[in-house]
Amino acid sequence: YQHRWMTHSELTEEMLAPSSVMHDTRISPTVATSRRELGLLRVEVLQCRGLPQAKGKVNPNCVVYLVCGSYAFATDVIPQKVNPMWLRGMRRACALPVFHGYAVLMVGVFHDDGS
């Protein structure tokens, strides 16, 4: 999408399309583990709306972090948008393993200042 201008309706259509890549956060099957996996949680980040502006009235550089147990995933950074959209070709979808019935998925939207 680097050198392509898209209208809002084209962006929305591209955002709602299924992700082209699902990032699997599980450890390689060759690595021995004593925990038994109960299932797999598949998550896609599509859009955030109405984010506050960062200091100095600059729109935020948004990144979303997903954490479930000891597994984590970070989306691509969307620069300077108050209502960022993650399109289907971007890093936005992941599969997180679930090892117990009371596992919690934590989601955070942050300003990425480049450090």
N, C-alpha and C positions, 0 to 999 in steps of 0.2 A: 504493500500500500504506500510505499515511500514516495512515489512520484505520481500519485493519482488523486485528482480532485473528485470528491463525492458529495452529492447533495444529502440533505438530512434523511430523506426517504431511502436513499441507497445505503447510507450508514446503518439505518435501522434494520434494513433487510439483511445486510451483512452481519450485523450483531446477532440477529435472531436465528441465523443459520447454524447448524450443528458445528461444533469445533472440529478443526481439521486434525488436531493432535490432542490426545488425552495423556497427560504426563502421569506415569505410574510412580508413586513415591515409595513403593515397597522395596525392601532389601532384596537383592538377588537371591533366587532359590538355592544357590550353592552355599550361601551363608547359613550356618546352623542357628536356629533360634528355638528357645524352649517354649515360646508362647504360641498358642493356637489361634489362627485368624478366624474370626466369626463371620466376617463379611468385608465388603468393600464399599466405601462411600464415594460416589462420583459427584463432583461439584464443578459447576461452570459459573464464572463471574461474568455477568453481561454488562451491567451499567450501575453507576452511582448517580444520584440526583441531589442537587442543592447543597453541595459541599461548601463550607465556609472558605473565604479567601485567606491566604496565609498572610504573615506579617508584611507590611509595606504595600498592601493592596495588589499583590501579584497572585494570579490564579494558581492553585496548587498543582504540583506534579504528583499525580496519584498512583499509589501502588497498594494492592490488597494482599494481605497475608492470611493464609488459612493454616490453622494448627489443630491437629487431632492426636492426642497422646504425644509420642515422641517423633511424629512425622509432621513436616511443614512444607508449605508451598508458597511461592510469591509470583504474582502476575507480572506482566510487562508494565513498565512505568508509562503512564499517559501524561504527556507534558501540557501544563497550563490550561486545564479544562475544569470548569466547575461541575459539569455533568459529563464525566468521561464514559466512553463506550469501549469495550474490548471486542474487537472484530474476530471472526472465526479463525483467521490465520495467525492470531497472536497467542502468546502464552497466557491462557485464561482458564484451562480445564485441567483437573487433576483427579486421581483416584487415591484415596487415603484408606489404609487398612484399619479395620475395627477389631479389637482384641477382647472387648468386654461390653456387655449390654449397657453400661452406664457411661460410655465414652462421650466426650463433649467436643463438638466442633466449635472452635473460636475463630471469628472472622474480624479482621481489623483493617480499616482504610486509613492510610497514612500519607503525609506529604513527604516526598522524597527530595531531599535537598542536595543529592549527589554525593554525600559523604558516606 
